[in-house]
Each structure stands twice: as C-alpha cells, then as structure tokens.
Amino acid sequence: MISIQGAVTTIMYLIVGGVIFGLLWWLIGYCGLPQPFDKVARVILAILAVMVVIGVLLSFMGGQQIFRP
C-alpha cells in the first residue's frame, strides 16, 4: 500500500525534476550548440529523464528503488 505522504513527496520530486529537465532542454536549444552535438545532448537528456521516471514508477510497484528521493 502506498502512503499518501510518500505519494505526494514523490509527485513533488517528479514536478521539480520535470522543471529542471525542461530548463536544461531549453538551455541546450538556447545556447546554440552545433548541429550534431545539439541532438546528442537532447537524446542523452531524454534518456536520463525516462530512466528517472521508470525508477520512480518501479519504486511504486515495490521493486528496488534505483533513485531514492
């Protein structure tokens, strides 16, 4: 069973993490990296974001916590 306090804390971490990843995504586009480096940086950032979300969802399923908020 998931406690309400744990769920709210996890949701807050996801929101803050989403804002941080969004700002990094914007910064990559704003600083004007050359074409191949721009795409590589965005792919790496997207992979990291997906890994964080999967880790949080796995902790809800009772699996081992990869990222501990």
C-alpha positions in Angstrom: 0.0 0.0 0.0 1.3 3.4 -0.9 1.1 6.1 1.8 -0.4 9.5 0.9 2.7 11.3 2.2 5.1 9.2 0.2 3.0 9.6 -3.0 2.8 13.4 -2.5 6.6 13.6 -1.9 7.3 11.5 -5.0 5.0 13.7 -7.1 6.7 16.8 -5.8 10.1 15.3 -6.8 8.8 14.5 -10.2 7.5 18.0 -10.7 10.7 19.6 -9.6 12.7 17.1 -11.7 10.5 17.9 -14.7 11.1 21.6 -14.3 14.9 21.0 -14.1 14.9 18.8 -17.2 12.7 21.3 -19.0 15.1 24.1 -18.2 18.1 22.0 -19.4 16.2 21.2 -22.6 15.6 24.9 -23.2 19.2 25.7 -22.3 20.5 23.3 -24.9 18.4 25.0 -27.6 19.2 28.5 -26.3 23.0 28.2 -26.2 23.1 27.2 -29.8 25.3 24.1 -29.9 26.5 22.9 -33.3 24.0 20.5 -35.0 25.3 17.0 -34.1 26.1 18.0 -30.5 22.7 19.5 -30.0 20.9 16.3 -31.0 23.2 14.1 -28.9 22.7 16.3 -25.8 18.9 16.2 -26.2 18.9 12.4 -26.6 21.1 12.0 -23.5 18.8 14.3 -21.5 15.7 12.4 -22.7 17.2 9.1 -21.8 18.1 10.4 -18.3 14.5 11.7 -17.8 13.0 8.4 -18.9 15.3 6.5 -16.5 14.3 8.7 -13.6 10.6 8.3 -14.3 10.9 4.5 -14.7 12.9 4.3 -11.4 10.1 6.2 -9.6 7.4 4.0 -11.1 9.3 0.9 -10.2 9.5 2.1 -6.6 5.7 2.3 -6.6 5.5 -1.3 -7.8 7.5 -2.5 -4.8 10.7 -3.0 -6.7 14.1 -1.9 -5.7 14.5 1.9 -5.6 17.0 3.0 -8.2 16.8 6.7 -7.4 15.9 7.5 -3.8 14.2 10.8 -3.4 
